C-alpha cells in the first residue's frame, strides 16, 4: 500500500490535525470561562495531536 501520495497525506494528517486543533481551542475557551471540563477537553485534543504525530512517523515517513 503506497502511503506517500498526497491524498493519503491529506486524509491522515491535515483533516485530523484541523479537528484536533479545534478540540484544543474549544478546551481553551472552556478554561477561560472557568468550566470544569475545559482541561479534560484540551488534553483530549493534545492526545489526538500526539496520535496524528505517531501516524506520521509510523506510516507516512
Backbone torsions as a table, in degrees:
resi	resn	phi	psi	omega
1	UNK	NA	123.1	-177.8
2	UNK	-85.8	111.2	-178.3
3	UNK	-103.5	15.8	-178.2
4	UNK	-98.5	-1.6	-179.1
5	UNK	-72.0	157.8	-177.9
6	UNK	-67.9	-28.4	179.2
7	UNK	-66.0	-43.9	179.3
8	UNK	-66.4	-39.9	177.7
9	UNK	-60.7	-41.6	179.3
10	UNK	-63.6	-44.7	-177.6
11	UNK	-69.0	-42.9	-175.3
12	UNK	-80.3	-26.7	-172.6
13	UNK	-116.5	-52.5	-169.4
14	UNK	-70.1	-53.8	-177.0
15	UNK	-63.2	-48.1	177.9
16	UNK	-65.1	-32.2	178.5
17	UNK	-65.8	-42.6	177.4
18	UNK	-61.6	-43.4	178.4
19	UNK	-61.2	-45.1	-178.5
20	UNK	-65.1	-39.0	178.2
21	UNK	-66.4	-34.2	175.5
22	UNK	-66.3	-40.5	179.3
23	UNK	-65.5	-42.5	177.3
24	UNK	-62.7	-43.2	178.2
25	UNK	-62.3	-39.8	176.8
26	UNK	-63.4	-39.4	176.7
27	UNK	-64.2	-39.8	178.3
28	UNK	-65.0	-39.1	177.5
29	UNK	-63.6	-42.1	179.2
30	UNK	-67.0	-34.3	176.8
31	UNK	-64.8	-43.2	-179.6
32	UNK	-67.7	-25.5	176.8
33	UNK	-88.2	4.0	178.1
34	UNK	62.2	34.7	175.1
35	UNK	-87.2	146.5	-171.5
36	UNK	-69.5	-27.8	-176.4
37	UNK	-92.3	6.4	-179.7
38	UNK	-61.8	-50.0	179.2
39	UNK	-62.7	-34.3	179.5
40	UNK	-66.0	-44.4	-179.8
41	UNK	-64.8	-41.1	179.0
42	UNK	-63.9	-39.7	178.4
43	UNK	-67.7	-36.6	176.9
44	UNK	-63.9	-42.6	177.1
45	UNK	-62.9	-41.5	177.7
46	UNK	-66.4	-38.5	176.4
47	UNK	-63.5	-38.0	177.6
48	UNK	-67.2	-36.8	174.2
49	UNK	-62.7	-37.8	176.6
50	UNK	-64.1	-39.9	176.9
51	UNK	-64.5	-37.0	177.7
52	UNK	-65.4	-40.1	177.8
53	UNK	-63.9	-41.2	177.0
54	UNK	-63.2	-41.3	177.6
55	UNK	-61.8	-37.0	178.5
56	UNK	-64.4	-48.0	-176.5
57	UNK	-71.0	-33.4	-176.5
58	UNK	-87.5	-33.0	-171.1
59	UNK	-110.2	-34.8	-172.0
60	UNK	-100.3	-42.0	-175.5
61	UNK	-75.7	NA	NA
